[in-house]
């Protein structure tokens, strides 16, 4: 139950259960409280803690009585506790107190979240509290939880009572606080008032010196403090043996020291008041087990001091805001200021990525290279960029996922207002490669798609799409006009458009003569730009003749710019000669241009569709805890079957379920394998059953399942897997050996929205069989969607479910029948993106 947590100002503290050895620290904490704070907490002056009370305070059973402390270093800053009101009672009294110096930092809400989680785990359903009317801060903490709080005033005290089961409102409140605290922690890193640099040599050689030089030459507007044991000047700047000695406000520390020296730099930076660290140094988790241990110690030390950490093995951070001009990176030159936020997990690629962004004219707002991503991750940057007024587009280079469920949640929210483009390493998130039954790369793609993230395959494509989003509007649809002076290039554009899901508008391509001038070119572009049947323009231009005058190239570029930048339709261009005008994305090949436009058009489609909703279902809480009935608790019925192992039992089972019946070999690999002869259908009477059982007995052994016949349908399969990275993941596909062999399953993370469930039904390659194929009737798609929604809700509600399989599900025009279900249970694993706020180190 221990956790590092962020407070409202973005600083870190540690939360843990109270310990018996905390007694002296509790006495010290009590002594630092003002008389007013003691009175508001204890309803009396309470100047000192009696020994009997102290013994009770620090010794709890972690069930009926729990207490958490918030600590910074060795000092206790706050205490929160609950105590059950009677044996096995569903109610507990909750109270907490925060040291005066730390009030107003959001500590009370953090304590309440963690106490509520602990109480729910011990069967407590409701908290009660007594608060003095003048304790406005505490009343506000309870009132702002999102729980339905009941208040009653009696005998000079406000009596509060509220259920602690999470509600939609309480989750929204918690996520809003999470966003604000994480965003502030990053803002302090990217807009520092002063920067201390550790590891810059007096000789000017090495990584530290380069870092200092880039910071200095980039025009950083704050104070720069080189820290050096003996040198008076480093990099032409006054140096200090400690950052504290500089007597300036230092918010950020850059560390380029050997691993053994990093801890001292962390302590020094904390003493100087720093908010965060960028650790360039290598030799941590990437170096093996010893490095992993050193990295954990680094994060623990930093968090105890209230600091967030970028790295280790970071390439640095940057902010192009003219009021900051922070180049705390190993790149000697930053791209121009712009409105694109860029996150790179890779330290090694960081400099190359910045160089490429500069070459392609992609202006950046802020940049972070996370390296080992021991603390600050892409999720933190999404929280910051969500409300950053200087960022309109976000680019992500990801190698692994630390908390994919949180990433999906944050990206889904952010993509509604700002596009997110991500290139993910071919390495799948932990678990997807081995836990899912035969997934392919489409599983990861689908999880991106649900979040509205524009998934690209290469770094080059990351910049292709980023340029288009940064400089052009979103298309209103998928209809494109192809305009150019080369029929060969136009043909390539048409083929590329079709392969990227774009539709060439009627009347196009519009090919002007290779000998046409810039004026004719501008007229053709303008005609396409005002065409109501066109949503985007694809411009292709080849030099009419070898050796054409450069002046004419400039005229064509001006014509393109005047049209492309004047309208509301995005334009992409491929110019085989000359330069594209500023803010008109130009690509080396037609295929690259059209592919980028196709990605952006798909994102625009996603935006136009309403967000999916999580439907409400009636769940029978009384039977949900009975494992054998968990499916029926969620309204999922399975056609009954009876196991039998000899002829008499088979005949009795047939009488029980009612004729006509089906008999199936009971072996898991054989069940439903009609192609192997392991199933006998439509057996009308005892004689048919005897004959069929004799055949199955000879071929597959005595054990069979007897089931009543249901109307035929299209065989489908529904799967649930508890993936270590993503949590519960729901898969859907059509049944049959061919589908299993090809891995034709679509996947979505649970719980499913209505849109996600609809996409699951339509995504498998064999899905046309559901919609009526070669004369067959379409199945009841809405019924299948409802089934998937129920399965998704079940999987999300029950972390003890390891896997679930409904196979086959016979889908028909009038509904479906589930013929077999298998559920595997295990110990419930904690899910990363659930419970109270806490910092989860991604590594």
Buried (B, 14 or more C-beta within 10 A) or exposed (E): BEBBBBBBBBBBBBBBBBEEEBBEBBBEBBEEBEEEBBBBBBBEEBEEBEEEEBEBBBBBEEEBBBBBBBBBEEBBBBBBBBBBBEEEEEBBEBBBBBBEEBBEBBBBBBBBBBBBBBBBEBEBEBBBBBBBEEBEBBBEBBBBBBBEBEEEEEEEBBBBBBBBEBBEEBEEBBBEBBBBBBBBBBBBBBBBBBBBBBBBBBEBEEBBBBBBBBBBEBEBBBBBBBBBEEBEEBBEBEBBEBBBEBEBEBBBBBBBBEBEEBBEBBBBBBEBBBBBBBBBBBBBBBBEEEBBEBBBBBBEBBBBBBBBBBBBBBBBBBBBBEEBBBBBBBBBEBBEBBBBBBBBBBBEBBBBBBBBBBEBBBBBBBBBBBBBBBBBBBBBBBBBBBBBEBBBBBBBBBBBBBBBBBBBBBBBBBBEEBBBBBBBEEEBBBBBEEBBEBBBEBBBBBBBBBBBBBBBEEBBBBBBBBBBBBBBBBBBBBBBBBBBBBEEBBBBBBBBBEEBEBBBBEEBBBBBEEEBBBEBBBBBBBBBBEBEEBBBBBBBBBBBEEEEEEEBBBBBBEBBBEBBBEBEBBBBBBBEBBEBBEBBBBBEEBBBBBBBBBBBBBBBBBBEEEEBEBBEBEBEEEEBEEEEEBBBBBBBEBBEBBEBEEBEBBBEBBBEBEBBBBBBBBEEEBBBBEEEEBBBBEBEEBEBBBEBBEEBBEEBEBBBBBBBBBEEBBBBBBBBBBBBBBBBBBBBBBBBEEBBEBBBBBBBBBBBBBBBBBBBBBBBBBBEBBBEEEEEEBBBBEBBBBBBBBBBBBBBBBBBBBBBBBBBBBBBEEBBBBBBBEBEEEEEEEBBBBBBBBBBBBB
